């Protein structure tokens, strides 16, 4: 339990369809209540831009590039789908990157914060994911 209790503005659970619906009404804040900024401010590491509704994450999986495509897809889907429904996954093995598209913006924002700097579950190498 958060020490702020009901006064806390952060989401301490996985986002739901209701959370996503609330976010559609207020595009000026991210899932954690942080203010979004215009694209012109180049705020790529923070809450993002209110000018675009982003549901796609860029994932650099670096050291995990030696896995076969089916196993890599399974590992990525397993790790990212726990944050919400995944619409699609596009893997570019030659560049060790992937694009994970969620159905909900709330899920994409939550997964970005949760997975950046983490390892893939089931991986035997010590790769660190870069999620943007």
C-alpha positions, 0 to 999 in steps of 0.5 A, spaced: 500 500 500 502 506 498 504 511 504 499 516 500 493 512 500 487 514 496 491 521 495 496 518 491 495 520 483 500 514 481 497 507 478 499 502 483 496 496 478 495 494 471 491 499 467 484 496 465 479 498 459 476 503 464 483 507 465 483 507 458 477 510 457 478 515 462 485 517 458 481 518 452 477 524 455 484 527 458 489 527 453 494 532 457 496 527 462 499 520 462 497 513 465 501 516 472 498 523 472 504 526 469 503 532 464 504 531 457 508 536 453 507 538 445 512 535 440 516 541 439 519 540 446 522 533 444 520 530 451 521 523 449 523 520 455 518 523 460 510 522 459 510 523 451 506 528 447 499 530 448 499 531 440 499 524 438 496 518 441 501 513 442 500 505 442 506 502 439 513 501 443 520 501 440 524 495 444 531 494 443 532 487 446 540 487 444 543 481 447 537 476 446 538 477 438 541 470 438 534 466 440 530 463 434 524 468 431 519 463 434 522 463 441 524 471 441 516 472 439 514 468 445 518 471 450 516 478 448 509 477 447 509 473 454 513 479 457 509 485 454 502 482 454 501 482 461 500 489 461 494 489 457 492 487 450 497 487 444 495 488 438 501 486 434 508 485 434 513 486 429 520 483 430 526 486 426 532 481 428 537 484 423 537 490 428 535 486 434 529 491 435 521 490 436 515 494 435 510 492 440 503 495 439 497 495 444 490 496 443 490 501 449 494 507 450 494 506 458 497 499 457 503 502 452 505 507 457 505 502 463 509 497 459 514 503 457 515 504 464 515 497 467 519 494 462 525 499 460 531 496 463 528 489 465 530 483 462 526 478 458 523 472 462 526 466 460 532 469 457 539 466 459 543 472 457 543 478 461 540 483 456 537 489 458 531 492 454 531 499 452 523 501 451 521 507 448 
